[in-house]
Amino acid sequence: MKFSSLHIIEPILRALEEEGYTHPTPIQTEAIPLILKGSDLLGCAQTGTGKTAAFAIPILQLLRERKAIDGKRKIRSLIVTPTRELAIQIGESFSAYGRHTGLTNTVIFGGVGQNPQVNALRRGVDILVATPGRLLDLMNQGILHLHDIEILVLDEADRMLDMGFIHDIRKILAAVPKERQSLFFSATMPPEIQRLSSTILRHPAKVSVTPVSSTVDIINQQIYFVDRGNKSGLLVHLLQNPDIRTVLVFTRTKHGADKVVRHLEKHNITAEAIHGNKAQNARQRALSNFKSQKTRVLVATDIAARGIDVDDLEWVINYEMSNIAETYVHRIGRTGRAGSAGTAISFCDAEEKEYLRDIEKLIAKSIPVVDSHPFPLMDHNPVKIIKEQGRGRSGHPAPRPQGNARPKQRPANAGKRW
């Protein structure tokens, strides 16, 4: 099937051809006709499936066909998304697909000065892409209103709930017209997401192109069991492979991301971090350098990485296992996009094995283990030293039991999964 068979208007088809798009992905094939009919939509699609185009293309077409009543340019479509990076990516997609439609869009997000965003809004836009915090801030200042919204999109709804945006979302919903078309997209569909969607959508059509929380089958997934203290050495070892031209590395914390970058730089490996403590211009510069392959390694936390869309990214490394199984799906979905090949490697220490169990339960498959590396897991039962508990009266860590001392040689069960 080609895009031309989806009854898309010529200006958008021309832009798609200029972008090199010829055949729609499964979610685009299913969602575009439903949205063009005016249906509310509940879409469940993992990252890398072409979800942005699935709603951007029909929104552009509907708005172009419905001219504003008084001829003035107003905000007629609102896309709410959790992170700055994802908002920027969506805005770029609307600009690309809509370049011949005469429609305009702008993106607003926090972490930067508001004046350029305010000036763009005052010039008039048809489509607004926004993160919840900055959107509500400008609404409270009286700079914009949502009275003319015809099409509302909540994108990456599961991540917005994870980030605590539920109250902001409710405020936004109260400000848009009740008579509207609503599109709701989420990579996972836990019960709380289903409850939220039921308050937003009216008799929605449902599109689910893959099983809920499934991973892209084409991705080559691997587990490396390794002690926590040897993860940095294992990462440098793997990066000796010249086939790994660029790699996205995930850590659980901002401090951990910066620490990995410093270690790689000591070994003359170009690396930059992207996380919430970085200024927006620094984050955009790091992402641009990574896309242009000036930087070989981009180290990211989960929230900052949402929305990173790099063409032909072949490698993802989970330096630390995610403690939320669904997040693993989002992480590895940065590779293997749009049918391309990809490899996702996860470093798992003994304390992270419980996270691995949850992940394998969620994806309903066992991830192959790679034993042939120079840093095999040696400490299979580490002692967790916790504040208050596990400390001596002096406040110093309690002595490590002799029975759990790190063995000098690899134990016989080192190659076993658990």
JOQUI-V978965 format. One record per pair of residues at least 4 apart in sequence whose C-alpha atoms are under 6 Angstrom apart, sorted by the first residue. I is the first residue (numbers start at 1). J is the second residue. D is the distance in Angstrom with one decimal. If there is no record, write none. Layout:
[[I J D] [I J D]]
//
This chain:
[[2 22 5.8] [2 23 4.6] [3 23 5.8] [3 24 5.9] [11 100 5.2] [11 101 6.0] [12 97 5.8] [15 97 5.3] [16 21 5.2] [17 21 5.4] [24 28 5.6] [24 29 5.8] [27 31 5.7] [27 209 5.8] [28 32 5.6] [28 54 4.4] [31 54 6.0] [32 54 5.7] [32 58 5.8] [34 39 5.8] [35 39 5.4] [36 58 5.7] [40 181 5.5] [40 182 5.0] [40 183 5.6] [40 204 4.6] [41 183 4.8] [41 204 4.9] [41 205 4.9] [41 206 5.8] [42 184 5.0] [42 206 4.8] [43 185 4.7] [43 206 5.9] [43 207 4.8] [43 208 5.9] [44 185 5.9] [44 186 5.2] [44 187 5.4] [44 208 4.7] [45 187 4.9] [45 208 6.0] [45 209 6.0] [46 187 4.5] [47 333 5.3] [48 337 4.4] [48 338 5.8] [49 338 5.9] [52 56 5.9] [53 57 5.6] [73 124 5.4] [73 125 6.0] [74 125 5.8] [74 126 5.4] [75 125 5.7] [75 126 4.6] [75 127 5.6] [76 126 5.4] [76 148 5.4] [76 149 4.2] [76 150 5.2] [77 127 4.8] [77 149 5.3] [77 150 5.8] [77 151 4.7] [77 152 5.8] [78 128 4.9] [78 129 6.0] [78 152 5.0] [79 129 4.7] [79 153 4.6] [80 130 5.1] [80 131 5.7] [80 154 5.1] [81 131 5.3] [81 155 5.1] [82 131 5.5] [82 160 5.3] [84 109 5.8] [85 307 5.3] [86 307 3.8] [94 98 5.6] [95 99 5.6] [104 125 5.2] [104 126 5.4] [105 125 5.3] [105 126 5.8] [105 127 4.5] [105 128 5.6] [106 128 5.4] [107 129 4.7] [107 130 5.8] [108 130 4.9] [109 130 5.9] [109 131 5.3] [109 134 5.2] [110 134 5.2] [130 135 6.0] [138 143 5.4] [139 143 5.8] [139 144 5.2] [139 145 6.0] [146 176 5.3] [147 176 5.8] [150 180 4.9] [151 180 5.8] [151 181 4.7] [151 182 5.8] [152 182 4.8] [153 182 5.9] [153 183 4.7] [153 184 5.9] [154 184 5.0] [155 185 4.9] [156 185 5.8] [156 186 4.8] [157 186 5.1] [158 186 5.7] [160 165 5.3] [161 165 5.5] [161 166 5.6] [188 212 5.7] [188 213 5.3] [189 193 5.7] [197 201 5.9] [214 363 5.3] [215 329 5.7] [219 336 5.6] [219 342 4.9] [219 343 5.4] [220 343 4.5] [221 343 5.9] [221 344 4.8] [221 345 6.0] [222 345 4.8] [222 367 5.9] [222 368 5.3] [222 369 5.8] [223 345 5.9] [223 346 4.9] [223 369 4.7] [223 370 6.0] [224 347 5.0] [224 370 5.4] [225 348 4.9] [225 349 5.8] [225 377 5.3] [226 348 5.9] [226 349 5.2] [226 375 6.0] [226 376 5.2] [226 377 4.1] [227 349 5.0] [227 377 5.1] [228 349 5.6] [246 296 4.6] [246 297 5.7] [247 297 5.1] [247 315 4.9] [247 316 5.6] [248 297 6.0] [248 298 5.0] [248 299 6.0] [248 316 4.8] [249 299 4.6] [249 316 5.9] [249 317 4.7] [249 318 5.8] [250 299 5.8] [250 300 5.1] [250 301 5.7] [250 318 4.9] [250 319 5.6] [251 257 5.7] [251 301 5.4] [251 319 5.7] [251 320 5.2] [252 301 5.7] [257 273 6.0] [257 299 5.7] [261 271 5.5] [264 269 5.2] [265 269 5.2] [265 270 6.0] [270 295 5.3] [270 296 5.5] [271 295 5.7] [271 296 6.0] [271 297 4.5] [271 298 5.7] [272 298 5.2] [273 298 5.8] [273 299 4.6] [273 300 5.7] [274 283 5.5] [274 300 5.0] [275 300 6.0] [275 301 5.7] [275 304 5.0] [289 294 5.0] [289 295 5.4] [290 294 6.0] [290 295 4.8] [300 305 5.8] [313 335 5.3] [314 335 5.6] [314 342 4.3] [314 343 6.0] [315 342 5.9] [315 343 5.0] [315 344 6.0] [316 344 4.7] [317 344 5.7] [317 345 4.7] [317 346 5.7] [318 346 4.5] [319 347 5.4] [323 355 5.5] [325 358 5.9] [325 359 4.6] [332 344 5.8] [335 342 5.2] [336 340 4.8] [336 341 4.8] [336 342 4.5] [348 352 5.7] [350 380 5.4] [360 364 5.6] [360 365 5.4] [360 366 5.6] [378 410 6.0] [379 406 5.7] [385 390 5.4] [386 390 5.7] [390 398 5.8] [391 395 5.8] [391 396 5.8] [391 397 4.6] [391 398 4.6] [392 396 5.7] [392 398 4.9]]
//
